[in-house]
Amino acid sequence: MNIESAPATGWYVDSRCTNCDVARQLAPDLIAEVDGRAEVVRQPRTEEEVRQLHTAAYACHTRSIRHTEHRLDPALDPFPLALDDTVSLCGHNSPHTAAANAYLLRRPSGTTMMIDTPRWSAALADRYEAASAGPVTDVLLTHRDHAAHGRQYADRFGARLWIHEGDLDASPDADHVLRGTDPVEIAEGVVVHPLPGHTLGSVLYVADERYCFTGDSFYWSRTTGDLEVAESVVWYSITELAASLARTAERLRFEWVLPGHGDRKRLPAPEMARRLRGLTARTQALEPQPVDFTALRW
């Protein structure tokens, strides 16, 4: 354990931090970005703040959020964490998906879908299954970067694994392969919108015209207070991403943006549509650039 920068006592973030932003999403008043990494900027003062730090710690993919005097309390692991009565945040982000957020989506039929994947363990799979509204029937991958544990979770749940043909080499044993660029309803109320750009096979999953699981295609930025694309981390083509948004934006209706990286946000659907139109216009003006993780506007 590296505690070179740890305080004499209390909570701290160790040197393995990759500045993924997950902890700051979950404990924004206690953890901040300092010199390109997350740091605990204030010790908790209340039981609720202790819970926030445990939430951030149990999401952290490098397990970098620690206390100098005691281990994490398993009783304070809140995951899966309900965002509302339909969607839960899985937490336990994986180092094999660059710390991507994953979600559980409950369906009116009594089943559940997993969107992207948390870190893998049989105990976590049991935990997610126990918290689900019935069987987990599908594991929906948004793109190649988040495919690491898809087959393991699908096999454990007896679920179908989905990925787009553009990223099929990342999960060649997928049960369902999405093709082309036309939207497809894959279950009642769940529509997939192929959105090549971040990767060739990137897709959005939109549920009930309310929830938009965007993978790494776009996210909510606390820095700009708006929807943004991660233009400094595009593996395929920013030009194609702009074209995808232009083709798709007017078809989309949702209230929640639920990304793999970057923050979540809920707004009224008309306001979200207005912001998506603005994002589409801004993306069309972007030029290709080298990949630079430090340029992300969290």
C-alpha positions in Angstrom: 0.0 0.0 0.0 1.4 3.4 -1.0 0.6 6.0 1.6 3.3 8.5 0.8 0.7 11.3 0.5 -1.6 10.0 3.2 -2.5 12.3 6.1 -1.4 11.3 9.6 -4.9 9.8 10.0 -8.0 9.7 7.9 -9.2 9.1 4.4 -6.9 9.5 1.4 -6.4 8.5 -2.3 -3.3 6.5 -3.0 -1.0 6.9 -5.9 -2.7 4.4 -8.2 -5.4 6.9 -9.0 -6.0 7.2 -12.7 -8.2 10.4 -12.5 -11.2 8.5 -13.9 -13.7 10.9 -12.2 -15.8 8.1 -10.7 -15.1 9.1 -7.1 -15.8 12.7 -7.7 -19.2 11.8 -9.1 -20.1 10.0 -5.9 -18.5 12.2 -3.2 -18.2 15.6 -4.9 -17.9 17.6 -1.7 -15.2 15.4 -0.3 -13.1 14.4 -3.3 -11.8 16.8 -5.9 -9.3 16.9 -8.8 -5.9 18.2 -7.7 -3.0 18.3 -10.0 -4.5 15.7 -12.4 -5.7 13.2 -9.9 -8.4 12.7 -7.3 -7.7 13.7 -3.7 -9.7 13.8 -0.5 -9.9 17.5 0.2 -11.9 17.3 3.4 -12.5 14.5 6.0 -16.1 13.5 6.5 -18.0 15.2 9.3 -21.2 13.2 9.4 -22.3 9.5 9.0 -23.7 10.4 5.6 -20.3 11.7 4.4 -18.7 8.5 5.7 -21.2 6.6 3.5 -20.3 8.8 0.5 -16.7 7.9 0.9 -17.5 4.2 1.1 -19.6 4.6 -2.0 -16.7 6.2 -3.9 -14.3 3.6 -2.5 -16.5 0.6 -3.6 -16.7 2.1 -7.1 -13.0 2.9 -7.5 -11.5 0.6 -10.0 -8.0 0.8 -8.5 -9.3 0.5 -4.9 -7.3 3.7 -4.2 -9.7 5.3 -1.6 -8.4 4.2 1.8 -8.3 5.0 5.4 -5.1 5.0 7.4 -6.5 3.2 10.4 -9.2 0.8 9.2 -10.5 -1.2 6.3 -13.7 -0.5 4.4 -16.9 -1.5 6.1 -18.7 -4.1 3.9 -22.0 -3.1 5.5 -21.5 0.3 3.8 -21.2 -1.1 0.3 -24.3 0.4 -1.3 -24.1 -1.2 -4.7 -26.2 -1.7 -6.8 -27.2 1.9 -6.0 -30.7 2.8 -7.1 -30.8 6.0 -9.2 -34.6 5.7 -9.4 -37.1 2.8 -9.4 -35.9 1.5 -12.8 -32.1 2.0 -13.0 -29.3 1.2 -10.6 -25.6 1.9 -10.8 -23.5 -1.3 -10.4 -20.4 0.3 -8.9 -17.4 -1.9 -8.4 -15.9 -0.5 -11.6 -13.4 -2.6 -13.4 -9.7 -1.9 -14.3 -10.3 -3.9 -17.5 -13.0 -1.4 -18.7 -11.0 1.8 -17.8 -13.3 2.3 -14.8 -16.5 2.5 -16.8 -19.8 2.8 -15.0 -22.3 -0.1 -15.6 -26.0 -0.2 -14.9 -28.9 -2.5 -14.2 -32.2 -1.7 -16.0 -35.4 -3.2 -14.6 -38.2 -4.0 -17.1 -41.9 -3.9 -16.5 -42.0 -7.7 -17.4 -40.1 -8.4 -14.1 -36.7 -9.0 -15.8 -33.5 -7.0 -15.7 -30.8 -6.0 -18.2 -27.2 -5.2 -17.4 -25.6 -2.4 -19.5 -21.9 -2.7 -19.8 -20.0 -4.6 -17.0 -18.6 -4.0 -13.5 -15.6 -5.9 -12.3 -16.2 -9.6 -12.4 -16.6 -11.9 -9.4 -19.1 -14.6 -8.7 -20.0 -12.9 -5.4 -20.8 -9.6 -7.2 -22.9 -11.5 -9.8 -24.9 -13.0 -6.9 -25.3 -9.5 -5.4 -26.6 -8.0 -8.7 -28.9 -11.0 -9.3 -30.3 -10.7 -5.8 -31.1 -7.0 -6.3 -32.7 -7.5 -9.7 -36.4 -7.6 -10.4 -36.3 -11.1 -11.7 -33.8 -12.8 -14.0 -31.1 -10.9 -15.7 -31.9 -11.8 -19.4 -29.5 -9.6 -21.3 -26.0 -8.1 -21.1 -25.8 -5.1 -23.4 -22.4 -3.9 -24.4 -22.1 -0.3 -25.7 -18.7 -0.8 -27.4 -15.4 -2.7 -27.2 -13.8 -0.8 -24.3 -16.5 -2.1 -21.9 -16.7 -5.7 -23.1 -14.2 -7.3 -20.7 -16.5 -9.2 -18.5 -19.5 -9.6 -20.7 -19.3 -13.3 -21.4 -18.7 -14.1 -17.7 -21.8 -12.2 -16.6 -23.9 -13.5 -19.4 -23.0 -17.1 -18.7 -23.5 -16.6 -14.9 -27.0 -15.1 -15.5 -27.9 -17.4 -18.4 -28.3 -14.1 -20.3 -27.9 -13.1 -23.9 -24.8 -11.0 -24.8 -25.1 -8.2 -27.3 -22.5 -6.2 -29.2 -22.4 -4.4 -32.6 -20.6 -6.0 -35.5 -18.1 -3.1 -35.6 -16.6 -4.1 -32.3 -17.3 -7.9 -32.6 -13.7 -8.8 -32.3 -13.8 -7.6 -28.7 -16.6 -10.2 -27.9 -16.6 -12.7 -30.8 -18.8 -15.1 -28.8 -21.7 -12.7 -28.4 -25.1 -14.2 -28.7 -26.6 -11.3 -30.7 -24.7 -9.1 -33.1 -26.2 -5.7 -34.0 -25.6 -4.6 -37.6 -25.7 -1.5 -39.7 -26.7 2.0 -38.5 -30.5 1.8 -38.3 -32.2 1.8 -34.9 -33.6 -1.6 -33.7 -36.0 -2.4 -30.9 -34.3 -5.4 -29.1 -36.9 -5.7 -26.3 -40.2 -4.0 -25.5 -39.3 -0.3 -24.9 -35.6 -0.8 -25.5 -34.1 0.6 -28.7 -30.5 0.4 -29.8 -29.1 3.2 -31.9 -25.7 2.5 -33.6 -23.5 5.5 -33.2 -20.1 4.8 -34.8 -17.5 7.4 -33.8 -15.8 6.7 -30.4 -15.3 3.2 -31.8 -16.6 1.7 -35.0 -19.2 -0.4 -33.1 -20.4 2.1 -30.5 -24.1 2.1 -29.8 -26.7 3.8 -27.5 -29.4 1.9 -25.7 -32.5 4.0 -25.1 -35.2 2.6 -22.7 -38.8 3.9 -22.4 -37.8 7.1 -24.1 -36.4 8.0 -20.7 -33.0 6.5 -20.2 -30.1 6.8 -22.6 -27.1 4.6 -21.9 -24.4 6.3 -24.0 -21.3 4.2 -23.4 -18.5 6.7 -24.3 -20.3 8.5 -27.1 -21.3 11.5 -25.0 -21.7 12.4 -21.3 -22.7 15.2 -18.9 -19.7 17.4 -18.0 -19.7 19.2 -14.7 -17.1 21.5 -16.0 -19.2 22.9 -18.9 -22.6 22.1 -17.4 -23.7 20.5 -20.7 -23.6 17.4 -22.8 -20.1 16.8 -24.3 -18.3 14.3 -26.5 -14.9 13.1 -25.3 -13.2 14.5 -28.4 -9.7 13.9 -26.9 -10.4 10.2 -26.6 -11.8 9.0 -29.9 -10.5 5.7 -31.1 -12.3 5.6 -34.5 -13.3 8.9 -35.9 -14.6 12.3 -34.6 -15.9 13.0 -38.1 -17.9 9.8 -38.0 -19.2 10.6 -34.5 -20.4 14.0 -35.8 -22.2 12.3 -38.7 -23.7 9.7 -36.3 -25.1 12.4 -34.1 -26.5 14.4 -37.0 -28.2 11.2 -38.3 -29.5 10.1 -34.8 -30.1 13.2 -32.6 -33.6 14.0 -33.9 -34.7 10.4 -33.3 -33.7 10.4 -29.7 -36.0 11.2 -26.8 -34.7 10.7 -23.2 -34.5 12.4 -19.8 -31.5 10.6 -18.3 -28.0 10.5 -19.8 -26.2 7.5 -18.3 -22.6 7.3 -19.7 -19.8 4.9 -19.1 -17.4 7.7 -18.4 -18.4 11.2 -17.3 -21.3 12.2 -15.1 -25.0 11.3 -15.2 -27.7 13.9 -15.5 -31.5 14.1 -15.6 -33.3 16.9 -17.4 -36.8 17.2 -18.9 -36.8 15.5 -22.3 -37.3 18.8 -24.3 -34.3 20.4 -22.6 -32.2 17.3 -23.1 -33.2 17.3 -26.8 -32.2 21.0 -27.1 -28.8 20.3 -25.5 -28.3 17.3 -27.8 -28.9 19.5 -30.9 -26.3 21.9 -29.5 -23.9 19.0 -29.0 -24.4 17.8 -32.5 -23.6 21.2 -34.0 -20.5 21.6 -31.8 -19.2 18.2 -32.7 -19.5 18.9 -36.4 -16.9 21.7 -35.9 -14.3 19.4 -34.2 -11.2 18.2 -35.9 -9.3 14.9 -35.3 -6.7 15.1 -32.6 -4.3 12.8 -30.9 -5.7 10.8 -28.0 -5.1 12.8 -24.7 -6.8 11.6 -21.6 -5.6 14.7 -19.6 -7.8 16.9 -21.9 -11.1 15.5 -20.8 -13.5 18.0 -19.4 -15.1 16.1 -16.5 
